[in-house]
Each structure stands twice: as C-alpha cells, then as structure tokens.
Amino acid sequence: MDLTADEARRVILRAQGFVGADARRGGVPTMLRRLGAVQLDTISVLARSHELVAYARLGAVGRPTIERAYWDSPAQSFEYWCHAACILPIEHWPLYEFRRRAYRERRQRWHKVPDNVDKLLQQVRDSGPLTTSDVGGAKNGGPWWDWSDSKIGLEWLLDIGEVVCSRRVGWRRTYDLAERVVPADLLAQDLTDEECVARLAAIAGRSLGVATRSDLIDFLRLQGRFTALLDEALLSGAAGLVPVRVSGWPNPRRTSTPTGVEPALISTATPSAADLNTASPSTADPSSVDPSSATLSTTTPGTTEPGTASPSTVRPGMTGSGTASSSTVRPGMTGSGSDDPGTASASVAGSGRARSGSGSLGAGPANAWADPAALESEPRGRHRTTLISPFDSLIWHRGRTERIFGFNYQLELYVPKHKRVHGYFTMPVLAGGRLIGRIDPAREGTTLVARQLSLEPGLTSTKWVDALRDALWSAAEWVGCDSVRVDRTDPPELAKLLSEPPA
C-alpha cells in the first residue's frame, strides 16, 4: 500500500484523536486506551502534561474530571515505564511483565537497592497504601537525585511489580500491593517476552496510526534483545501491523536478504538518541525513565542484531492472523491538500489519482508500518485547534514530528534563558491538521500570557490568526483565566490581533 505524506498525516491525526467528533466519545478513559500511554511530567505551566493531553483532544473537560478518570477507585490505570513514566490502562498490566522481569534479572536501578526492601514491602502489606512521607520522606537532603533508602526501595518494588502506583496524592505516588490493586485475572496472566512485545507493538501501532520501526521503538523505549523481538513480531504478523510506503519518508537501511524478501521489512538499524531527541526533563529524572530500556542501542547500518528473526523464515506479505494483507487494505486516500484552519475537512478522497491496488509497493520498498483498521476508511471531520504539550505522544519523537509536519521542535527547558529561541515551555499550535506555530505560555493571576508567539515560516497572519486566537483563548478559559496578554510575536503584527477574544 502506498500513502502520500498528507494521507499518512491524516491517518496519524485520527489515530491520535485529533480529527472528527467520534474522537471525543467516551471521554478520558477512552482517550487513554486510544493512546495506549499518557506521559507524566513534574512541570506544570498551564497544567500538568497529562491534563494537557486530555484537553488537547477533548476540549474543556474539568481538571478534577480528568484526574478522577485517570486515578479513580477501583484503579482504571497504573503508572509504569513505557515511553517514559506514563499512565497506562490497567488492562495493560500483564504486557509489561517483560520489563519487570528485566529489572529482576538486573537487580539494580540507578541507585543501589537498599537492604531494607523486604521490610518496606511488609510495611506496605500491613499499612498500605503508602507515600514516601509515610516511610520517612523521599530525599536525604542533598540534590534532587539524592533519594532516601525508602524512596529507592519503593521505586524498586514498583519496578519489579511487587507494588503498583494507581493514584497520586499531592503529586506524590501512592504505593500499594499489586495484588490489592490489579484485578486478579490480569495478575494471573503470565506472558512471555515475545507475547508482551508483540501486543505492545500492536498498541503502539494503533496509537501512532502509521509508524516507522524507529517510531515504534521510541514509543516503547526498547533496546537490545527486545528490539529483536519487535522485528520478529512485525515480520511474522504477530503485531498485526501491515507494511506501507509513505512517499517522502526516508527509505529504511537495507540488509542483504534472500530473493523475494522485502529488504525494508527486515532492516534492524536502531534510531540514535540524536534522532529521537526527546529533550524531556523526564529523561533526566531517575523517577521518570526506565533505565533498563531508555538507552537505545546503536546498531551499525546494514547489520542485523543477534537474535533477530532469520530472513529465511519470513514470507513476503505476511500480516498476521485475522488481519488484512497489504494487498487488500484500501483506504481510498489520495490527498486533497486542503488545510484551511479550523474548518478543513480531513477527507482526502476525490482527486481520482490511481492508487497501488495490487499489493505491490510500486514506488519503492515499504518504509513504515500501519494499523490496518486505520486504513479501512478515510479520516473525516473537523480538525482540532489546540495547544499541544511538549510531552504529548503526537510529538514525542522529534524526528517523527519533523517528518510528519515539517516542524523542527526543540524543548528549551534546560537551555540558558539568553540562548532560548522560542521560550521555556514552548507549546506547538495544532490547527487545520498542521503545526502552525508555537507559544511560550505563562499565567499571571487570571491572565494567560503568551511570552512569545511565532507563526511558522511561509504561513500568513491573515489566514491563521483566527486559529491562533482560538487556541490561546480556549486554553485561557480552560485554566480559569479571563484575559490574554501577548508580549512578543513573530510576525509583530500578530500581537494586536490576538489580545481580543474570538468574536
């Protein structure tokens, strides 16, 4: 199946819940399951990131409603390591057993695991759920990474699955026994590493819509033998994703392969840290990254990692039991190129351009994987106009963000103030299916302040000013602000146009 870059972008936006009224049905719980993972972060500017993710897709849902949906009782979700520290649907608990096993085998995290772990576990059993304040506090009094033994011990118990965090109190994790929180039928499942990775790859593929191998690796933060398991799941069809070619996306690195096997489908080069460039505070915080999987391997281009499925066992066109093959998945998408702000239809039918219907990838080798269900119909409906959190899964992978939107995004939280180009907590603006600009927001009392706002090069103020105004004022209303102040804009004439609310 061939897709234009525009078609892929629309499929991705629908998969992520940014197109059509249907994306809002079911509220926050359905959104969490659509995304598969919602990243947590300690920074709160307009709101915390997990709240911003819900707002971006659902609109002005009350913040208490969002919190209850994530962390109500009985547990609807739990926290664990996916792309980073994430909120995950509770039914995904068995799928992370591969990672819990890896921790147990490793028998350490950044800090040395203290000797009092068994006593801590007994304390949770007798008196839980507990926070770190119940066991003497989280810190020893030094820098932020100078954790107390109790904090290290509780985090270790969380890593290996003895305890689970299914809610927070005052932004502090609560730790309780997994057997008291996770439903018994989920707790009883014992999946192999292969089953875990295959099923998580399917979830990542559904969330992303269309993704390269490096996108899937970044979503799940896999490394080493787990990337080999991902390759096996993709090639055997166990992940349920189908190969596609997206025009304009880079070709994968090739390997030598037997005749009849698509080289693109067995390329195993892992993305570099520079390509991923998540630039997230979470990657610096020992409580927010999975040390067993966050450091990506750097396989030499053109080589195959040990343990990767042998190409000789791969049959071209395999897409997995019960899933449509690439020759039968026909979205009918041809790319209208229309992206008027706010009111643009996401429909891409109507140009009459011939598509590849024979199952062959006529324009070249497959360079991506897609959720077959996402290809069954055309994305239709209105695009969301909204601010996007820096930790939103739409833009997790900075290389992917540039590939899809032509948007070069760097988070400048840790850049010295005098060296920042766009601001401290720059939030991209999504409108008409594009990332049209970026805003560095702040709050002063009941005023939302855009300390710096810029429109992307090549876009005109007259066409996109209404979308920028809607994004600003909608966010202001959601966080309880009754006015907006714009300090600096590029181009300069935008400042005066944005300070008044939409008509």
C-alpha positions in Angstrom: 0.0 0.0 0.0 1.3 3.4 -1.0 0.3 6.6 1.0 1.2 10.2 0.3 2.7 12.1 3.2 -0.6 14.0 3.6 -2.6 10.8 3.7 -0.3 9.4 6.4 -0.6 12.6 8.4 -4.3 12.5 8.4 -4.4 8.8 9.4 -2.0 9.7 12.3 -4.1 12.6 13.4 -7.2 10.5 13.5 -5.4 7.7 15.4 -4.3 10.2 17.9 -7.8 11.6 18.4 -7.4 15.0 16.7 -9.9 14.5 13.9 -13.7 14.1 14.0 -16.3 14.2 16.7 -16.0 10.5 17.3 -12.6 11.1 18.9 -14.3 12.8 21.9 -16.7 9.9 22.7 -16.0 8.0 25.8 -14.1 10.9 27.5 -10.8 10.5 29.2 -10.9 6.7 29.8 -11.4 6.0 26.0 -8.8 8.6 25.1 -6.2 6.8 27.4 -7.0 3.5 25.7 -6.8 5.1 22.3 -3.3 6.5 23.1 -2.1 3.5 25.0 0.1 5.7 27.2 0.0 9.2 28.5 3.3 10.6 29.7 3.7 12.2 33.2 5.9 15.1 33.9 6.5 17.2 37.0 6.4 20.6 35.2 3.2 22.5 35.4 2.8 25.7 33.4 -0.8 25.9 32.3 -1.5 22.5 33.8 0.4 19.2 34.1 1.1 17.4 30.9 -1.3 14.5 31.4 -4.1 17.1 31.8 -3.0 19.0 28.7 -3.1 15.8 26.7 -6.7 15.3 27.6 -7.6 18.9 27.0 -6.0 18.9 23.5 -8.3 16.1 22.4 -11.4 16.6 24.4 -11.6 20.3 24.9 -12.5 22.0 28.2 -13.0 18.9 30.4 -12.8 19.9 34.0 -9.4 19.1 35.5 -10.9 17.2 38.5 -12.8 15.1 36.0 -9.5 14.3 34.2 -7.8 13.3 37.5 -10.7 11.1 38.5 -10.7 9.4 35.2 -7.0 8.5 35.4 -6.9 7.6 39.1 -10.3 6.7 40.4 -11.0 3.7 42.6 -11.1 0.9 41.6 -8.0 1.5 39.6 -8.6 2.4 36.0 -4.9 2.8 35.3 -1.4 2.4 36.7 1.9 4.1 36.3 4.9 2.4 34.7 7.7 2.8 32.2 6.6 3.0 28.6 8.0 5.8 26.5 8.8 7.4 29.9 6.9 7.4 33.2 3.3 7.0 31.9 -0.2 6.5 32.9 -1.3 3.1 31.4 -4.7 1.4 31.2 -5.0 -1.1 34.0 -5.7 -3.9 31.5 -2.1 -3.4 30.1 -0.6 -4.6 33.4 0.3 -8.1 32.0 2.0 -6.6 29.0 4.8 -5.1 31.0 5.9 -8.3 32.6 8.9 -8.4 30.1 10.2 -5.2 31.7 9.5 -6.3 35.2 11.5 -9.5 34.5 14.3 -7.4 33.1 14.5 -5.4 36.3 14.5 -8.5 38.4 17.3 -10.0 36.4 19.3 -6.8 36.5 18.8 -6.5 40.3 19.5 -2.7 40.4 18.4 0.7 39.2 20.4 3.9 39.2 20.7 3.7 43.0 21.9 0.7 44.8 18.9 -1.2 46.0 18.9 -1.0 49.9 18.8 -3.9 52.2 15.5 -2.9 53.8 13.4 -3.7 50.7 11.7 -6.7 52.4 10.8 -4.6 55.4 9.3 -1.9 53.2 7.2 -4.5 51.3 5.9 -5.8 54.7 5.1 -2.2 55.7 3.1 -1.7 52.5 1.4 -5.0 53.2 0.5 -4.1 56.7 -0.3 -0.4 56.4 -0.6 0.4 52.7 -1.2 2.3 50.5 1.7 4.5 51.4 3.5 7.5 50.1 7.2 8.3 50.7 6.2 10.7 53.5 4.8 7.7 55.4 8.2 6.0 55.4 10.5 8.9 56.2 10.4 11.0 53.1 11.9 10.8 49.6 15.2 12.7 50.0 18.3 12.6 52.1 18.7 16.4 51.9 21.1 16.6 49.0 20.4 17.3 45.3 17.2 16.1 43.7 18.6 12.7 42.9 19.8 12.1 46.5 17.0 9.8 47.4 16.4 8.2 50.7 16.7 4.4 51.0 12.9 4.2 51.5 12.3 6.1 48.2 14.8 3.9 46.4 13.3 0.7 47.9 9.7 1.7 47.0 10.7 2.5 43.4 12.5 -0.8 43.1 9.4 -2.6 44.3 7.4 -0.7 41.7 9.9 -1.6 39.0 9.6 -5.3 39.7 5.9 -5.3 40.2 5.5 -6.1 43.8 3.8 -2.7 44.4 1.9 -0.5 42.0 1.0 3.2 41.8 -2.6 3.7 40.7 -3.1 7.2 42.1 -1.3 10.2 43.4 -1.9 12.5 46.4 -0.5 16.0 46.1 1.6 14.7 43.2 3.2 12.1 45.4 2.9 8.5 44.3 0.9 6.1 46.4 2.3 2.6 46.6 0.1 -0.4 47.3 0.5 -4.2 46.8 -0.1 -5.2 43.2 -2.5 -8.0 44.5 -4.7 -5.4 46.1 -4.9 -3.1 43.1 -4.6 -5.2 39.9 -7.6 -7.3 39.1 -6.9 -11.0 39.8 -7.5 -12.1 36.2 -4.8 -9.7 35.0 -2.5 -10.5 37.8 -2.7 -14.2 37.0 -1.6 -13.8 33.3 2.0 -14.8 32.7 3.0 -13.7 29.2 6.3 -14.5 27.5 8.6 -11.7 26.5 7.6 -12.3 22.9 3.9 -12.0 23.6 4.4 -8.8 25.6 6.4 -7.1 22.9 4.1 -8.2 20.1 1.0 -7.0 21.9 2.6 -3.7 22.9 3.7 -3.2 19.3 0.1 -3.6 18.2 -0.9 -0.9 20.8 1.8 1.4 19.7 0.8 0.9 16.0 -2.8 1.7 16.7 -1.9 4.8 18.7 0.5 6.1 16.1 -1.6 5.1 13.0 1.4 5.0 10.7 4.9 4.5 12.1 8.4 3.5 11.2 10.2 0.9 13.1 12.1 3.6 15.0 8.8 5.3 15.9 7.7 2.0 17.5 10.9 1.6 19.3 10.7 5.1 20.6 7.1 4.6 21.8 8.1 1.6 23.8 11.7 2.5 24.5 13.0 -0.9 23.5 16.6 -1.9 23.2 18.8 -4.9 22.7 17.0 -8.2 22.5 13.6 -6.6 22.8 14.1 -4.8 19.5 14.9 -8.2 18.0 11.5 -9.4 19.4 9.9 -6.4 17.9 11.3 -7.3 14.5 10.1 -10.8 14.8 6.6 -9.6 15.8 6.4 -7.2 12.8 7.7 -9.8 10.3 5.6 -12.7 11.5 2.5 -10.7 11.7 2.1 -11.2 15.4 1.9 -7.4 15.9 -1.0 -7.2 13.4 0.6 -4.2 11.5 0.9 -4.1 7.7 3.8 -2.7 5.7 3.2 0.5 3.8 5.2 3.0 1.8 4.8 6.7 2.6 6.1 9.0 -0.1 8.7 11.5 1.2 9.5 9.4 4.2 13.1 8.1 4.3 13.9 4.6 3.0 15.0 2.2 5.7 18.5 1.0 5.7 18.9 -2.2 3.7 20.3 -5.5 4.6 21.3 -8.4 2.4 18.3 -10.6 2.0 17.2 -13.7 0.2 15.4 -13.3 -3.1 11.8 -12.5 -2.6 12.1 -11.0 0.8 11.5 -7.2 1.1 14.7 -5.7 2.5 12.9 -2.8 4.1 10.9 -5.2 6.3 14.0 -6.7 8.0 16.1 -3.7 8.4 17.1 -3.6 12.1 19.0 -0.3 12.5 18.0 1.3 15.7 17.4 5.1 15.9 20.1 7.2 17.5 19.5 9.4 20.5 20.0 12.4 18.3 17.2 11.2 16.0 14.8 10.7 18.9 15.8 14.0 20.6 13.0 13.8 23.2 14.6 16.6 25.1 12.3 15.9 28.0 13.0 16.5 31.7 11.7 13.0 32.2 14.8 11.6 30.6 16.9 13.3 33.3 14.8 12.3 36.3 15.6 8.8 37.7 11.9 8.5 38.7 10.7 9.1 35.2 12.7 6.9 32.9 13.2 3.1 32.5 16.9 2.5 32.9 16.5 -1.0 31.5 15.3 0.3 28.2 15.8 4.1 27.8 19.3 3.9 26.4 18.9 2.8 22.8 21.4 0.6 21.1 23.1 1.9 18.0 23.3 -1.0 15.6 25.6 -0.3 12.6 23.6 0.4 9.5 23.3 -2.7 7.3 23.8 -5.2 10.1 21.5 -7.4 11.9 21.3 -7.7 15.7 21.9 -11.1 17.2 18.6 -12.8 17.9 16.7 -11.1 15.1 14.4 -13.4 13.2 16.2 -15.1 10.3 15.1 -13.5 7.0 14.7 -17.0 5.6 11.8 -17.6 7.8 9.9 -14.5 6.7 7.2 -14.8 4.0 6.6 -11.6 2.0 3.2 -10.1 2.6 2.7 -11.7 6.0 0.4 -9.5 8.0 -0.8 -11.8 10.9 -3.7 -14.0 11.6 -7.0 -12.2 11.2 -5.6 -9.0 9.7 -6.0 -7.7 6.2 -3.0 -8.1 3.9 -1.3 -5.1 2.3 -3.0 -6.1 -1.0 -6.5 -5.8 0.4 -6.2 -2.7 2.6 -7.6 0.1 0.6 -8.2 3.5 2.3 -9.1 5.3 -0.9 -7.0 8.2 0.2 -5.5 10.5 -2.4 -4.6 13.7 -0.5 -6.7 16.8 -1.2 -4.0 19.2 0.1 -6.7 21.4 1.7 -5.8 22.5 5.2 -7.8 25.6 5.9 -7.6 26.4 9.6 -10.3 25.1 11.9 -12.8 24.2 9.2 -10.8 21.9 7.0 -12.3 18.5 6.3 -9.9 15.7 6.9 -11.4 13.8 4.0 -8.8 13.1 1.3 -11.0 11.5 -1.3 -11.8 13.0 -4.7 -8.6 13.6 -6.7 -9.1 10.5 -8.8 -5.4 9.7 -8.7 -4.7 6.0 -9.1 -3.5 4.1 -6.1 -1.5 0.9 -5.8 -4.2 -1.7 -5.7 -2.2 -4.8 -6.5 -0.5 -5.1 -3.1 2.9 -4.2 -4.6 4.7 -1.2 -3.2 5.3 0.3 -6.6 7.0 3.5 -5.5 9.7 1.6 -3.7 10.2 -0.5 -0.6 8.0 -0.3 2.4 9.3 2.3 4.9 6.6 2.1 7.6 4.0 0.0 9.3 0.3 0.8 9.7 -2.6 -0.3 11.8 -4.9 -2.0 9.1 -8.0 -0.7 10.8 -6.8 2.8 10.4 -6.6 2.3 6.6 -10.1 0.9 6.2 -11.8 4.3 5.9 -11.0 7.9 5.2 -10.3 10.3 8.1 -13.2 12.8 8.0 -14.4 15.6 10.2 -13.1 18.8 11.7 -9.5 19.1 12.9 -8.9 20.1 16.4 -7.4 23.6 17.0 -5.4 23.4 20.2 -2.1 23.8 22.1 0.0 20.7 22.3 2.0 19.6 25.4 5.7 19.0 24.7 5.2 15.6 26.2 2.2 14.7 24.0 2.6 11.4 22.1 1.8 13.3 18.9 5.3 14.9 19.1 7.3 12.5 21.4 9.7 11.6 18.7 11.2 14.9 17.4 12.4 13.3 14.2 8.9 11.9 13.5 7.4 15.4 14.2 9.6 16.9 11.6 8.9 14.0 9.2 5.1 14.4 9.5 4.6 18.1 10.0 7.9 19.7 8.7 8.1 21.2 12.2 11.5 21.4 13.8 10.8 21.3 17.5 13.2 21.6 20.4 12.2 21.9 24.0 14.3 24.6 25.6 13.6 24.0 29.3 17.2 23.5 30.1 18.7 25.9 27.6 20.0 29.0 29.4 17.5 31.8 29.1 19.6 34.1 27.0 20.1 31.3 24.5 16.5 30.3 24.0 14.9 30.9 20.6 11.3 30.2 21.3 10.9 30.1 25.1 10.9 28.0 28.3 7.9 25.7 27.7 7.1 26.2 24.1 3.8 24.5 23.0 3.1 23.8 19.3 -0.2 25.0 17.9 -2.2 22.5 16.0 -4.7 23.8 13.5 -6.1 22.5 10.2 -4.1 19.3 10.6 -0.8 21.3 10.8 1.6 22.6 13.4 1.3 26.2 12.5 3.3 27.9 15.2 4.4 27.8 18.8 3.6 29.7 22.0 5.6 30.0 25.3 2.7 30.4 27.8 2.6 31.5 31.4 0.0 32.6 33.9 -0.1 35.8 35.9 -3.2 35.7 38.2 -6.2 35.3 35.8 -4.2 36.4 32.8 -2.8 33.9 30.3 0.4 35.4 29.0 2.0 34.4 25.7 5.5 35.5 26.4 6.5 34.6 22.9 4.4 33.5 19.9 5.6 32.7 16.4 3.9 31.6 13.2 5.8 29.0 11.1 7.7 30.4 8.1 5.7 30.6 5.0 2.3 30.9 6.7 0.3 34.2 6.6 -1.0 36.0 9.6 -4.4 36.8 7.9 -5.1 33.1 7.2 -4.0 31.7 10.6 -4.7 34.5 13.1 -8.2 33.1 13.9 -6.7 29.7 14.7 -4.0 31.2 16.9 -6.6 33.3 18.7 -8.9 30.3 19.3 -6.0 28.2 20.7 -5.0 31.0 23.1 -8.4 31.9 24.4 -9.7 28.4 24.7 -6.7 27.4 26.8 -7.2 30.6 28.9 -10.8 29.8 29.6 -10.0 26.2 30.5 -7.4 27.1 33.1 -9.6 29.9 34.6 -8.1 32.9 33.0 -10.3 35.8 31.8 -7.8 37.7 29.8 -4.9 37.1 27.4 -1.7 39.2 27.0 0.7 38.7 24.2 4.2 40.0 24.9 6.1 39.3 21.7 5.1 37.8 18.3 6.7 36.9 15.0 5.5 38.5 12.8 5.0 41.6 15.0 1.5 42.5 13.7 0.0 39.4 15.4 0.3 40.9 18.9 -2.6 43.3 18.4 -4.8 40.8 16.6 -4.6 38.2 19.4 -5.3 40.1 22.6 -9.0 40.3 21.9 -11.2 37.2 22.4 -12.8 35.5 19.4 -16.0 37.1 18.2 
